[in-house]
Structure formats: structure tokens, C-alpha cells
Amino acid sequence: MGKAIDNWYPSTKLMIVLTVIIISMFSTASIMQYVLFGLTLLLSICSGKILRFLNTFFKSIFIIVLFIFLVQVFIVKNEDSRPLWWFISYSKIGLDTSIGLSSRIVAISSVIIWFFQVTSVKDIVAALEKARIPKKVTFVISATIQLVPQMTKLSQTISDAQRARGIETEGSVLVRMKAFIPMMGPLVLTSIQQTDERVLTLEARGFSAPLKKTAYYSLNKTALDYVIVLVCLVGLIAYFVGGPL
């Protein structure tokens, strides 16, 4: 099942993402947001990516949601705020606001995480080229998607090199901050160097040549892709006809 979902056409998976985002944006009931989150969990389970999804979710989105919850409930002042200690107070209005805001963030961000975990950059580029998107736009999109993973990998490599030279990179927050500053120089310079190398590589492969190129990798839509898109459209129509929840 997981391999089958990976083989879905990128636009099909994007349609699922857009459906979830549209419903989440127009929904006013927090329960609907958690239903959408449950749907994303189900998709992750069927994709065989549930552990990877949860790992990414708790390392990023969960921290953001927790921060929003604490600030809205205990820091932001509202009409019903009741002092607890020093500048900390409790607000029922803040609690309702944080639940509504955080649930929407959870629903939207989780389905975006799922999309990028089941859709490779290679598939996205192939789908964009097949849609006759200009190759320069396609390159910018693919480079942007790969920017964060590449920078993360590069920073880890630099950190390992500094650790091998005796520089402390682990420990307290102060130690990490001290190690972060000298790491920025090699990180920026290496990124600039890689950009130049990437430009030379593209030119060597005829990126700017005004000729029609033959793709060695292509994707084709299946009947299942059209069915999924149709189901998403019907679901959106039914949602708005029945009245947004």
C-alpha cells in the first residue's frame, strides 16, 4: 500500500493537500481540524511513513503548537484573565483561541509534511516539466525544496569536522551558541561554492540550450489518480453545499 501511494501522480497528492487546506481554512469547528489530522495520520500509516511522520511532527509542529498554546493561555492578556503568578495569568478566551489556532496549524502542516514524505523531488520536477512549466521555474522550485535538507546535511558535516578538531559543539546552550558562530562562515562559503558548481554543471548539461530535451524519467497518470481527484472535488462540493462546519 505504501509503495502504491508513493506512485500516485504528484498532482493527485497535491489535490489531497489542497482539499485538506481549503476545508481547514473554512472550518470553524476544532473537531473538524482534528478529523483532518486523523485523515493525515491514516494516510501516513497507509504510506508506511507513520514513524517518520511522527518524528518530524514532534520535532517541529508540536513545539510550535505548544508555544502558541502557552503564550495564548498564560501570557496574552484578555478580558477574563486571572492572575496566577507574576506576569502569568489564565484566560478561558485565550484557551479557546489557542485551540482554534493550533488545531488549524496541526491540520494544515501535517498534510504538507505527509506530501513531501511521499513525493520525491524527482517526481515533482517530472510533473512540472510534463505540465510545460518553464525549466527555470522548475529548477527554482526543486532547488528551494532541497535547500533545507542540503543545508542541514552540510551543517552536520561542518559540525563533525569541527568536533574532530577539538571544538566543543555539544553541551549547554552557551556552548552550542559559541560553536554556532564559527560554523556560519564555512557554511555560507561552502553554500556559495556549491551554487557556482551547480551553475557550471547545469551549463555543461545544456540547461540554457534552446532545444527540446528528452526526459529519461517520466510519470503517467493512472485511472486511480483521476478517481482520487474526482473524490476530492466531490468532497469539497459536498462540504460547501452542506455548509462549512
C-alpha positions as CSV (number, residue, x, y, z in Angstrom):
1,M,0.0,0.0,0.0
2,G,2.8,2.4,0.9
3,K,4.6,1.9,-2.5
4,A,1.2,2.4,-4.3
5,I,0.7,5.8,-2.6
6,D,4.3,6.8,-3.5
7,N,3.4,6.1,-7.1
8,W,0.4,8.4,-7.2
9,Y,0.9,11.3,-9.5
10,P,2.2,14.4,-7.7
11,S,-0.8,16.5,-8.7
12,T,-3.1,13.8,-7.2
13,K,-1.4,14.1,-3.8
14,L,-1.4,17.8,-4.2
15,M,-5.1,17.7,-4.7
16,I,-5.5,15.9,-1.4
17,V,-3.3,18.6,0.3
18,L,-5.4,21.4,-1.2
19,T,-8.6,19.7,-0.2
20,V,-7.5,19.4,3.4
21,I,-6.2,23.0,3.5
22,I,-9.4,24.5,2.0
23,I,-11.6,22.6,4.4
24,S,-9.4,23.6,7.3
25,M,-9.4,27.3,6.4
26,F,-13.1,27.5,6.1
27,S,-13.9,25.3,9.1
28,T,-14.8,26.9,12.4
29,A,-15.1,23.8,14.5
30,S,-11.9,22.5,16.1
31,I,-13.2,18.9,15.8
32,M,-13.0,19.2,12.0
33,Q,-9.4,20.1,12.3
34,Y,-8.6,17.0,14.3
35,V,-10.6,14.9,11.9
36,L,-8.4,16.2,9.1
37,F,-5.3,15.4,11.2
38,G,-6.6,11.9,11.8
39,L,-7.0,11.6,8.0
40,T,-3.4,12.6,7.6
41,L,-2.3,10.0,10.2
42,L,-4.3,7.4,8.3
43,L,-2.6,8.4,5.0
44,S,0.8,8.2,6.7
45,I,0.0,4.7,8.1
46,C,-1.1,3.5,4.6
47,S,2.0,5.1,3.1
48,G,4.3,3.2,5.6
49,K,5.7,6.6,6.8
50,I,4.0,6.9,10.2
51,L,7.2,6.7,12.3
52,R,9.0,9.2,10.1
53,F,5.9,11.4,10.1
54,L,5.6,11.4,13.9
55,N,9.3,12.1,14.3
56,T,9.1,15.2,12.0
57,F,5.8,16.3,13.6
58,F,7.0,16.2,17.2
59,K,10.3,17.9,16.3
60,S,8.7,20.8,14.6
61,I,5.0,21.4,14.6
62,F,4.4,20.1,18.1
63,I,6.9,22.6,19.5
64,I,5.2,25.5,17.7
65,V,1.8,24.4,18.8
66,L,2.9,24.1,22.4
67,F,4.5,27.5,22.3
68,I,1.3,29.1,20.8
69,F,-0.8,27.3,23.5
70,L,1.3,28.5,26.4
71,V,1.5,32.1,25.1
72,Q,-2.2,32.4,24.3
73,V,-3.4,30.9,27.6
74,F,-0.9,32.2,30.1
75,I,0.8,35.3,28.6
76,V,-1.6,37.1,26.4
77,K,-4.0,39.3,28.4
78,N,-7.7,39.0,27.7
79,E,-10.8,40.3,29.4
80,D,-11.2,37.2,31.6
81,S,-7.5,36.9,32.5
82,R,-7.0,35.8,36.1
83,P,-3.5,36.3,37.7
84,L,-1.7,33.2,38.7
85,W,1.9,34.3,39.4
86,W,3.9,37.4,38.4
87,F,3.2,38.0,34.7
88,I,1.5,34.6,34.2
89,S,-2.3,34.5,34.1
90,Y,-5.0,32.2,32.9
91,S,-7.6,33.0,30.3
92,K,-10.5,31.0,29.0
93,I,-10.7,33.1,25.9
94,G,-7.0,32.5,25.3
95,L,-7.6,28.8,25.7
96,D,-10.4,28.8,23.1
97,T,-8.2,30.9,20.8
98,S,-5.2,28.7,21.2
99,I,-7.2,25.5,20.5
100,G,-8.7,27.0,17.3
101,L,-5.4,28.3,16.0
102,S,-3.2,25.4,17.0
103,S,-5.7,22.8,15.6
104,R,-5.7,24.6,12.2
105,I,-1.9,24.7,12.2
106,V,-1.8,20.9,13.0
107,A,-4.3,20.0,10.3
108,I,-2.6,22.1,7.5
109,S,1.1,21.5,8.4
110,S,0.6,17.7,9.0
111,V,-0.8,17.1,5.5
112,I,2.1,19.2,4.0
113,I,4.6,17.1,5.9
114,W,2.9,13.9,4.5
115,F,3.0,15.3,1.0
116,F,6.8,15.9,1.0
117,Q,7.4,12.5,2.6
118,V,5.6,10.5,-0.1
119,T,6.6,12.7,-3.0
120,S,10.2,12.8,-4.2
121,V,11.7,15.9,-5.8
122,K,12.3,13.9,-8.9
123,D,8.6,13.2,-9.2
124,I,7.7,16.9,-8.6
125,V,10.2,18.0,-11.3
126,A,8.9,15.4,-13.8
127,A,5.3,16.5,-13.2
128,L,6.2,20.2,-13.6
129,E,8.1,19.5,-16.9
130,K,5.2,17.5,-18.2
131,A,2.9,20.4,-17.4
132,R,5.1,22.6,-19.6
133,I,6.3,24.8,-16.7
134,P,9.3,26.8,-17.8
135,K,12.5,24.9,-16.9
136,K,13.9,27.9,-14.9
137,V,10.9,27.9,-12.7
138,T,11.1,24.2,-12.3
139,F,14.7,24.5,-11.3
140,V,14.0,27.2,-8.7
141,I,11.2,25.1,-7.2
142,S,13.3,22.0,-7.0
143,A,16.3,23.9,-5.5
144,T,14.0,25.5,-2.9
145,I,12.6,22.2,-1.8
146,Q,16.1,20.7,-1.5
147,L,17.6,23.8,0.3
148,V,16.7,22.9,3.9
149,P,17.8,19.2,3.7
150,Q,21.1,20.2,1.9
151,M,21.8,22.9,4.5
152,T,21.1,20.6,7.3
153,K,23.4,17.9,5.9
154,L,26.1,20.5,5.2
155,S,25.9,22.0,8.7
156,Q,26.1,18.5,10.2
157,T,29.3,17.8,8.1
158,I,30.9,21.0,9.3
159,S,29.9,20.3,12.9
160,D,31.5,16.9,12.7
161,A,34.7,18.4,11.2
162,Q,34.9,21.0,14.0
163,R,34.3,18.3,16.6
164,A,37.2,16.3,15.1
165,R,39.4,19.3,15.5
166,G,38.6,19.6,19.2
167,I,35.9,22.3,19.1
168,E,33.1,21.7,21.6
169,T,29.8,21.5,19.7
170,E,27.6,19.7,22.3
171,G,26.7,20.6,25.8
172,S,24.9,23.6,27.3
173,V,23.1,26.3,25.3
174,L,26.1,28.6,25.8
175,V,28.5,26.0,24.4
176,R,26.2,25.4,21.4
177,M,26.0,29.2,20.7
178,K,29.7,29.5,20.8
179,A,30.1,26.7,18.3
180,F,27.4,28.1,16.1
181,I,29.2,31.3,15.3
182,P,32.4,29.8,13.8
183,M,30.3,27.3,11.9
184,M,28.4,30.1,9.9
185,G,31.5,31.1,8.0
186,P,32.2,27.7,6.4
187,L,28.5,27.1,5.9
188,V,28.0,30.3,3.9
189,L,31.2,29.9,1.9
190,T,30.5,26.3,1.1
191,S,26.9,27.1,0.0
192,I,28.2,29.8,-2.4
193,Q,30.8,27.4,-3.8
194,Q,28.2,24.7,-4.3
195,T,26.0,27.3,-6.1
196,D,28.8,28.1,-8.5
197,E,29.4,24.4,-9.1
198,R,25.7,23.8,-9.7
199,V,25.6,26.6,-12.3
200,L,28.6,25.1,-14.1
201,T,27.0,21.7,-14.0
202,L,23.7,22.9,-15.5
203,E,25.5,24.8,-18.3
204,A,27.6,21.7,-19.1
205,R,24.4,19.7,-19.4
206,G,22.9,22.3,-21.8
207,F,20.4,23.8,-19.4
208,S,20.2,27.1,-21.4
209,A,20.1,25.4,-24.8
210,P,17.0,26.4,-26.8
211,L,16.2,22.9,-27.7
212,K,13.5,20.4,-26.7
213,K,15.0,17.9,-24.3
214,T,14.2,14.3,-23.9
215,A,13.3,13.2,-20.4
216,Y,14.8,10.0,-19.2
217,Y,12.2,9.8,-16.4
218,S,8.5,10.4,-16.8
219,L,5.3,9.9,-14.9
220,N,1.9,8.9,-16.2
221,K,-1.5,9.3,-14.5
222,T,-3.5,6.2,-13.9
223,A,-7.2,5.7,-13.6
224,L,-6.8,5.7,-9.8
225,D,-5.3,9.2,-9.9
226,Y,-8.4,10.6,-11.7
227,V,-10.7,8.8,-9.2
228,I,-8.9,10.3,-6.3
229,V,-9.1,13.8,-7.8
230,L,-12.8,13.3,-8.5
231,V,-13.4,12.2,-4.9
232,C,-11.6,15.3,-3.6
233,L,-13.7,17.6,-5.8
234,V,-16.9,15.9,-4.8
235,G,-15.9,16.1,-1.2
236,L,-15.2,19.9,-1.5
237,I,-18.6,20.5,-3.3
238,A,-20.5,18.4,-0.7
239,Y,-18.7,20.3,2.1
240,F,-19.6,23.7,0.9
241,V,-23.1,22.7,-0.2
242,G,-23.8,21.2,3.2
243,G,-22.4,24.3,4.9
244,P,-18.9,24.6,6.3
245,L,-18.5,23.2,9.8
